[in-house]
Amino acid sequence: MSVELEESAKKPVEDEPEWVNVRSMPTHVTYNWTDITDEFFRACSVLKLGELLQDQSFGLFEAMSAIEMMDPKMDVGMQGKKPDRPVLGFDDSLTQGLLKVNDLEMSELIGVMDTIVSCLVTWMEGHSLAQTLFTCLYLHKPLLIEDRCLKAYCVATVKLCEIIHDTITHAGVYEEEDFQPLTYGFSLTLPITQPRVLGMLREAEDDLSRKLKQLRQLSGPVPPGVESPPAETRDRDGKIEETQAALNRFKLLRMLFVAVTNLSKRDLSNSVGDILKCLTQATDLIGPICATIGSGVQPAESADEFPIVMGFEPLVNQRLLPPTFPRYTKIHTRDDAYRYIEALIGRLELVCMVQSHSQQFHLLVDLFIDFSITSPCVLSRSFLQSLVIPDKLPGKLFGRLPFTEIIKDSVRNFTLPPYVNLKHPSSNVAQARESVELFLSHSAPIFHDLLQIYGHNRARQREKLGIILETFSNVQEEAEKLDATQHLYLQKCDSTVRHFNYFGSWVLYHVLRVMIQYLLLGFELELYSPHEFLYVYWYLYEFSYNWLLTTLTRIETVYNEQESLTDQQRGKSAKKSKKKKRQRLPQRESIMTQAYYHMCGGFYKAILGFTLAGKFRRPLPDFDSEEIRFEHRFAPFMHIYSPPPVPYSQFVEMTNIAKVNPKLTAEDFYNSASKAFQQSKAMFESMNISNPEMNSLIRVAKTNFVVMKLMTGGHMKDSTKPPIYDFSAHRNFPIIKIS
């Protein structure tokens, strides 16, 4: 924290203006109603039985989306059941003595703070601000609160919401199911600076610390011969516990406020250490806080399961909600809310590490994919997006690295094209340089969008990946033209040089990865029926991973050739050159690709064996069309320039066992599947990587290898029950269970 921030945090608040809700309601409304009842019934009498009247602006879609006004089940503005209490706002509750703004008991303060955290977490989970945080009347006018501790907590909460709201909306990786940006007329901007908010939290902590010290002094050792009344001792110990619990909650909010404030600056070069320190201290506070949840005032029973605590009214903003279907909002429990905060802190710690991550493009894609696998919340995803790609347009990565240069370095490190090498003679040709720069400027927005797609939730990722594949077709064509043009310039310098698609292979590599990610997300989202596993794993095995493996092998070969030529020109020894080649990334990725390739082959061959054994059931053709399903699943791949689209007829031809080899039996496929799983397991183990992802893959391969071995020996041969695919161990590759 800077000195300026510390000094400004110590300044007192002078003449703080009252924060007033920006909503303005007219005092009198005049309606000019026209009665159309008779005209409506006359028009209805003309219609025959079963006929519908359709207008151009009101079709069947609008009719299904229409809201029936005044119906509690459809109109959110109607109250189905009148509450047994008056629905009052901040001023009315304060006037009637139902709201305390001063002299709160410690248990009441803890109860209010815990409920605010529960509402905050529920809001970040995608619910509306009006039905979560601003059901707290204290947050409507926090500057009117007289209690210094409660005022500091409410002001800091509103400022924290402002930072969270701005971060999520700026990153733009949220959907309607992730986050609702509407503020419903409430202003999140308080006339207090962030350093002053931090100072208010410190002052509240100092007050609680002094009170805690006084209580501990009073509960000192009992003099000899004097017995302290047990009731008084228990009461004093209870106050000490409550004061410590409140102090821990203020410390947690302050640590979160400092961490989120620094993360929102999008430049962590000088503040990573401070952020990690705050997050570590916040993590240490979660356990003691959860242990003292019972110290606060507990919510009263409510029919709508909303925690009714002093200062909270779930129906106060009912009339502000839009005229839509009622959306049920269930507030998180206090324990769940703090556990959510604990998980959020862990994700923010991972986000802080992004500054030290490699800046190669394909490694950044891996970072986004690995982070997305953990199903992070929208706030942590937004922070990651804001740090890596702070601009919505393809400008600079991390705010300082030009995106076109990142792509150029990625191509250079991946395929080592001669015309990107500044020391190559072709780089002196102006037209050659211009064509490369033109390609980079055209492809930069697409790869920028690809990174942004991996910041969305998993369901939206699959949807958007299918869309971006259409744009990759144009990039592939431009890359192929660029390689052909550059080859002509290379031949002028060296007539013996052979042609290779340097940029085209790099683009193909990313296209194949997008295709694989698109298909695998279908398993994770449970979009495929068991009878569809055959052609999905078939496509992954025969085409996607096969093409990717071939591409990596070809790239590795060409890279080694170019590296050898470069070393010869520089006069380097072959020993150093080989040592450098063994450190190449594609070699390691090739092993992983082969492992996935054999894993998908194992499932594909196992399902073929189940088909021959009568264990694989397809839907009746009268009610389902496999061809339509096939075309629907692979529809986004129809626009790709390379690899070429695969028609359904090719799938039928390649999986027709009677036509390919009639002598093959189910046991033959089981045996082939067991070998594939064994190869996959051996390759995963050869990586020497110990993490939950790798351990689950090894477990799946090992278990399925044993199952296929048993099936090869005739286990459950007479059973016609279909196998069970258990995805509990891994999201994409199930454990096969035979019953």
N, C-alpha and C positions, 0 to 999 in steps of 0.2 A: 504494500500500500504506500502511495507516495506521501511525502510530508505535507503537501498542499491538501490532500484528502484528509489527513489526520487533523490539520488545523481547522479546516472548514467543518469537520465533524464535531468539534468542540464548541462551535459557536451556538449560542442559544437561539431559540425561535422567538422572534419578536413580531407581534401583530400578525399572526398567521390568519389569512383571510378564510372565511368560512367556505367550505367546499359544498357547493350547491348542485343538486342534480340538474342536468341540462334540459330535462323534459319540461315542456311547458304545455299545460292543458288549458283549452279555452273555458271560460266561465259559463258560456251559454251557447248551445248548438241548436239551430233551427233546421228541421227536416221538412221537405216538401214531398210527401208521399202521394203516389198515384195508385188507385185501386184498379188492378187488372184481372181480378178474379173472374168476372163474367166473360171477359174477352178470352181468357185462357181456356175456360171450359167450352166455349163455343168452338175454339180451334181444335180442341181435343175430340169433340164430337164428330169431326170430319174424318178423323183417322180410323182405319179399320183395325180389327183385332190383330195384334202382333206388329203393327207398323210403328216406326220411330221417325220423329222429325229431326233432321240433322242440318245444322248450319255449317257454313264453311269454317267459321272460327270456333265451333264447338262440336267436335266429333266424338267417337267412342273413347279415344284416349283421354280427352278432357273430361268426359263424363265419369270415367273410372277414377280420375284424379280429383274430382270435385269434392267439396266439403259441404255437408248438410248443416246449414247454420242452425244454431240453438240446440243441436243434439250433443249431449255430453260425451258420447262415444266418438264423435267426429270433430267437434268444435272445441279447441283447447281453451277458449274463453269461457266456456260453461263449466260450472262446478256440479259434478254428478251428485255429490253429497255435501251438504252444508256443514262446515266445521262447527263444533260446539264452542268455539271461541271467536271473539271479534278479530278480524284481520286488520291490523293496525300498522302504520308506518313508523318511522323513527320518531317524529314529533309527537304523534298521538300516544305512542307507547311511553314516551318520556313524560308526557303530561299526566297520564293516568297512573304513573308510578310502576309500570310494568318493565321498565328498562332502567338499569342502574348505570350511570356514567361516572360514578365515583364511589370510593370505599367498597370495592368488590372484595368478597372473601377470596382467599387463595384458591379454594376449590372451584369457585365460580370462574375465576380467571383461567384456570387450567382447562375447565370444561369448554369455555369459549374458544380458547386457542386450539384445542384438539378438534373441535367441530369445524373450525375454519380450515385446518389442514385437510380434514376429510372432504370438505367442499372444494378445496383447491385441487386435490387429486382427481375428484370426480369431473371437474371442469376440464382438466388436462386430458381426461379420457374421452372427451368428445361431446360432453353435454353442454347445454347453454349456460351462459354466465348468469342469466336471470334466474335459473332454477338451481343454481349451485352457490357460488360465492356471494352473490348479492341477495340471497335470502337472509344473509346476516345484516341486520339493521345497523350495526356499528360501522360497517363498511360504506353505508350510504353517506354518512357525515362524520368521518373519523376525526376531524379537527374540532368537533364539539365535545369530544370525550374529555372528561376532566381527569380521570385516572391516568397517571403518566405511563404506567406499564402497558395498560390496554391500548392507550392511544398510540404508543410507539409500535406495538405489534400490528395494529390495524393499518397504520400508515405504511409500514414496511410491507405488509401483505399487498396493499393496493399498488405500490411501486413495483413490487416483484411481479405482479400480474401484468403491469404495463410492459416490463422488459420481456416477459414470456410472450405476450401478445405480439409485440413488435418483431421478436425473433422468428416466431412461427410464420407470421404473415410475410415477412421479408424473404424467408427461405423458399416459400412456395412449394413445399413438398407435402402438403396436407390435403386431404379430401374431406367431404362433409361428414364421413364417419370418424375421422380423426380429430377434428377440431372445428369449433364454431366461432368464427371471428367477430360475430355481431356483439355489440356491447349494449344494445337495447336502450340507448340514450344515456347510459351511465358513462361518466368520464373517468378514465384511468389516470389522467394527468393531474397530479396534485401540485400545488404551488410550493413544493419543497424539493430541494435538490437531493440527489442521491447521497452525497457526503453527509448532509444534515440528517437524513434518515438513518444512516449508519451511526451518527452521533446519538440520536434518540434511543437506538437500541442499546448502545453502550451505557447511557445514563440509566436506563431501566435495569440493566444488569447490575450496575453499581448499587442501585437502591435495594435490589433483592439480595445482593451479596452482603450489604451492611445489615439487613434484617436477619439474614441467616447467621451472621456472626454474633449478633445480639442474642438470638435464640440459643445458640450453642453455649454462650457464656452463662446464660441463665440455667442451662441444664448441666452445669458443671458437677463435680463430685459432691456428694451429700456429706455434710459435716458429721463427725462421730457422735452417735447418740441421738441424732435427729433423723427421723424417717420422713421422707417426702411422700405425700399422699399419692398412691398409685394412679388415681384418676388424673391428677395434675401432670404427673410424669408422662403418662400416655398421651395426654393432650399436647404437651410440649413437643414430644417426639413426632407426633403427627404433623404439627406445624412445621417442624424442621424438614420432614420428608416432603411436604407440599411445597415449601419454599424452594428446596433444591430441585424439585420436579419442574417448577415454573422457570427457574434459572436455566435449566438444561434446554428448555424449549426456546428461550430467547437466544441462547447460544447457537442452537441449531438454525434458527431463522437467520441470524446474522451471518453464519458461515455460508449458508445457501445464497444469501443476498450478495455477499462479496464475490462468490464463485460465479454466479450467473451474471452479475454486472461485468466482471472481467471477461467472461466468455463472449458476451454480447459485443465487445469491442472488436472482435474478429482479428485481433493481432495479439498473439500469445507469446511473442518473442521474448518479452521481459516479465511476463506474469505467470508462466506455467508453474513455477515453483510455489508461488503464493496460492494459486488455485488448487493445486494438489494438496497443499497443506490444509487448506480450509475443508476440502472434501474428506480428507482423512479424519480430521477432528469431528466433522459432522457424522461420519460413519460410527465413530466411537460413542456418540451420544444417542444413537437410535436404540441400543439395548436398554440403557437406564430409562429412557422415555417410555418405551413399551412396557417396562416393568411397573411404571407408575401411572398407567392410564386410568386405573381405578381411583386415583386421588382426585380426579376432577368430577364435577357434577355430571352425572349420567343423564342421557336424554330420556325424556318421558315417552311412554308408549303412545304410538300414533297409528291411526288406521292406514295412512299412506306410507308407513315405514320411513318417514322422514324424521331425523333426530330433532325433537323439539327441546331446545335449550334456551335459556334466557338470552334474548338478543337475536333470535332466529325465527323467521316466519316464512314457511314454505310457499304460502299463497300470496305474498305481498306483491309479487310481480306478475301475477296471473294474467292481468289484462294487457301486459306488454308483449306477450307471446304472439307470434303471427297466427293467422287463421289456418292452421294446419291440423293434421291428425295429432292428438295428444301423444307426446313422447314421454314415456315413463322414465323418471329419473330416480335411481336408487343410489343414495349417498353411500360411499364406502364406509366401512366400519373404521374406527380409530386405529386399531391394530393393523388392518390392511393398508390404511393410508400411510402409516409410517414405514411399513415394509416396502410400499411402492416408492417412497422417498429414498429408502436405502438402495433399492435396485437402480433408481435414477442416478444416484451418486456414483454407483459403479460404472454406469454407462458414460457419465460425464468424464470420469477418469480416463476411459478409453478414448474419448474424443480429444482430450488434452494431448494424447500421445501422437496425434496425427501430424503435428508440426515436425516431429522427428522421423516420420515415415518417408520411404523412398518416393521420389517425385516422378518415377516412370509411370506412364499412363496405365499400362496393364496391371501394374501393382496397385495403383490407386483404385482401379476397378475391383481388384481382389479385396482391397480394404473395405470398400462399400458393400460388396456382397457378403463378406464375412460378418460385418457389423449388422447387416440386415437379417442374417440368419437368426440372430438372437431375438427377433421381433421387438426392436426398441420402440420406445414411445415417440410421439411426434416431436417433443421438445428436444430430445437427444439427437434425433435425425436432423432436425432443423439446425442445431448447433454445428453438426458435422458438415452440412451443406454450406452454412455461412462461413465456415473457416476455410474449406477447400475451394469452393466456387462462390465467393461473396457477391459476384455480379450475375444477374440473371442472363445477361448477354455474354457470349464467349469472349471475355476479356483476359483476365489473368487468374491463374491458380494461386491460392494463398494470398491473393492481392498483390503479388509482385512478379509472378512468372507468366510470361505471355503464353497463351494456350497453343498458338501455332508452334512455338518453340518446343513445348512439351511433346506435341505430336511428332515433330521432326526428330527429337532425341529418342523417342520411343521407336520410331522406324529405324533410326541409325543403330540403336542397341539391339534391335530384333533381327534385322536382315542385313545390316551393314551395306547399304547400296553405295556404289562408287560415286554417284553424282550428288550425294549428300556430304561426301568427304571434301572438305575445303582444299585439301592438297591434291585432289585428283584433277587432271587437266580439263575434264568436262565441266567442272565447277566454274571455270573462267568464261564459259559461254553464257552470254546474257540471256538468250532465249531459254536455255536449260534452267537457269535459276528462276526465271519468271514463271515457267510452267510449274515448277515445284511449289513456289510461293502461292500460285493461283490455286493449286490443288489443296494446299494446307488451309487457305482462307475459306474455301468452299466446304471442306470436311470438318473444320473446327466446330461450327454450330451443332453438327450432328453428334459428334463425340461429347460435346458439352451437354447436350440433352441426354445422352446415354448415362453420364454420371449423375445427372439430376434424377433420372428415372430410378436408379438404384437407391435414391433417398426416400422414395415413397414406400408405403406399406406393401406387403407381399402380394396382395390381390391386385392392387393397382399396378404394381410392377409388371405382372404378366400381361395385363391389358395394354400397357404402354409399350412393352417390348414388341408385342405383335404389330403395333402401329409403326414403330421406328424401323422395323425390318423393311418396310416399303421404301423408305428414304435411303437405306443402305444400298439398294440396287443401283441408284444413280452414282453413289460414291464408288462402287465397284467398277462401273463402266469408266468413270474418270480416272481411276487408278490404273486400269488396264491401258487406257490411251496414254497416260503419262509414262508408264513403263516402256511402251512401244516407241514413244517419241524420244525418251532418254536413251534408248538402245541405239538409235540412229546417231546420236551425238557420241556415244561410247565407241561405236564402230569407226568413227572418224579419227579417234585417238588410238584405237587398237582394233584392228580388223579381226583378230582371233577371239575377241570376247564373245561369250555365249549369252543368249538372251535369258533373263529371269525376271519374273514379276515381283519386284521388291515391294513396291507399295501395294500391289494387288494381293500378295500373300499376307501382308500385315492386315489389310482390311478383311480378307477372308478369315483370318484367325479370329478377329473380333466378331464377325458375323456368325461363325460357327458357335462361339461361346454364347452369343445371345440366343441362338436357336436352342442350344442345350439347356440354358437357363429357363427358357420359355416352357419347354417340355417338362423339366423337372419340377417347376413350380406347380404344374398340374397335379402331381402326386401330393405335394405338400398341402395344397388347397382342397384335396379330395374331390377333384373334378372328374376323375376317370372311374368308370365302372370296372370291376374285375375282368370282364370280357374284353376291355379295351387295352389291358396291359400288354397283350400280345403284340399289337402293331406299334405301340409306343416304344416298348423295349426293342422291338425289331428295328425301328427307325434309328434309335440311339445307337444300336450295335452296328448295323450295316452301313449307316450313312454318317450320322453326326460325329460320333467319336472316331469312326474310321477315317473320315475326311480330316478331322482335327489332328489325328495322329500322323497321317500322311503329310499334312501341311507342316507340322513341327519337324518331322524328319527331313523334309526337303529344305526347310529354312536352316536347320542345323548344318546340313551339308554345304549349302551355299555360303553360310556365315564362316564356316571353317576354311573354305576355299578363299574367300575374300580376306580373311584374317591372315592366312598364310602368305598371300601375295603382298599384303601390307607389311608383314614382318620381313619378307625378303627385301622389299624396297628400303626398309629402315635398317636392315642388317642385323635383326634380332636372331637369337638362337632358337632352334626348334624346341629345345627343352622348355624354355620359358613360354613359348607359344602353346605347347600342349598343356602346360599347367594352367594357362589362362582359359583354354578351351574346356577343361574339366569343370570350370566354375560357371559355365554358361547356364542361365536360367532355363531355357527350353529343354535341356537334358533332364532336369528334375521334373519339369512339367510333363514331359513325355512319359515318364514313369507313372505319374498320376493318371494321365490320360489312358495309358494302357490298362491300369488297374480298373478304371471305370469302364473301359471297353469290355474287359473280360467279365466284369460284374453284370453289365447289361446283357452280354451274351449268355451268361448263366441263367438269367431269368427267362430270356427268349427261348432257349433250348429246353428249359424245364417246362415252360408252358406248352411247347410243342409236344413234349412227352405226355403231359396231362391230357392233351387233345387226343392223342392216339389211345390213351388208356380210358377215355370216356369220362375224365374228371373235369374237363373244361367245358363249361356250358355257355352257349351263345343264345341271345334272345331269338324268339321266333321271328322269322322273316316277315310274317304278316304284320307285325307290330313294330318292327325296327329294321333299319337299313344300315348294315355295316359300312357300305360305301359312303353313305351320307355322313356318318360319324367320322370316318377316316378323312374325308375331304374337309370336314369342319375342324378337326383337330390340327390339321396341317395347312389350313387355309393361309396363314400369314407367310408360309414359306413359298407360296406360289409366285410371289413378286421378286424373289431373290434371283439375282443374276447368276450366282454360283454359290453353292451347288445347285444343279438343276432340280426342278420340282419332280417329285416321285408320284406317279399315278397309282391309283388303287389297284389297277390291273397288275402292276409289277409286284405289289405286295402279295396278291393272290397267287401269282405264278411262283414266287420264291418260297411261299409257305405251303404249297401243295405237295405234301410228302409223297402221296401216291404217284405223282408225276415226276418228282425229283429223284427219289430212290424208294421204290416200293418195299424193299427188303428191310428198311430201317424199322426198328421196334421202339416202344416207349422206353425200354431199358437202355437202348443205345443213346437216346437223348438225355436220359437221366445221367448216364455215365459221362457224356460230353459236358453236361451242365456242372457236374461235380468237379471236373477238371478245370472248367472256367472259373468256378468259385475258388478253387485252390490256387490258381494262378493269381487271381485278384488279391487274395489274402497275402500271398508271398510278396507281391509288389507293394502293398500297403505297409507291410512290416519292414520292407527294405528301406523305407523312407526314414525310419528311426525318428518318427515324430510322435510325441505323446501328448495328445489333447483329446477332449471329449469327442470331437468330430471323427478323428482317426480311430479312436478306440471303438466307436459304434460301427464304423465301416468294417473293421476287422472282425468284430463280433458277428455282424450280419453274414459276411463271407464265410466265416468258420462254421457257423450254425447251418447255413444252407448247404455247405459242402458235406456235412454229416448227414443231413436229411436226404440229399441226392444219392449219397452212397447207400443209405438204407433202401431207398427206392430202387436203386440198381439191383440190389440183392433180393428184391421181391417183397419188400415190406408193404403191407396194406395193398397188395396187388388186386384183390377182389373187391375192394371198396370203390364205390362210384361217387362218393361225396367229394365235392370240389374242395381244393385246398383253401386254407385260411391265410391271408396275407396280413401279417402283423407289422404295422408301421411304428410301433412304440419305440423300437431301438433306433431307427433312422427315419427321417421324414420322406426320403425318396426311394429307399431300397428296403423292402420288407423282409421279415423272417418268414419263411414258408413253413406252415404247420399242416400236417396231414392227420386227418381223423378218420 
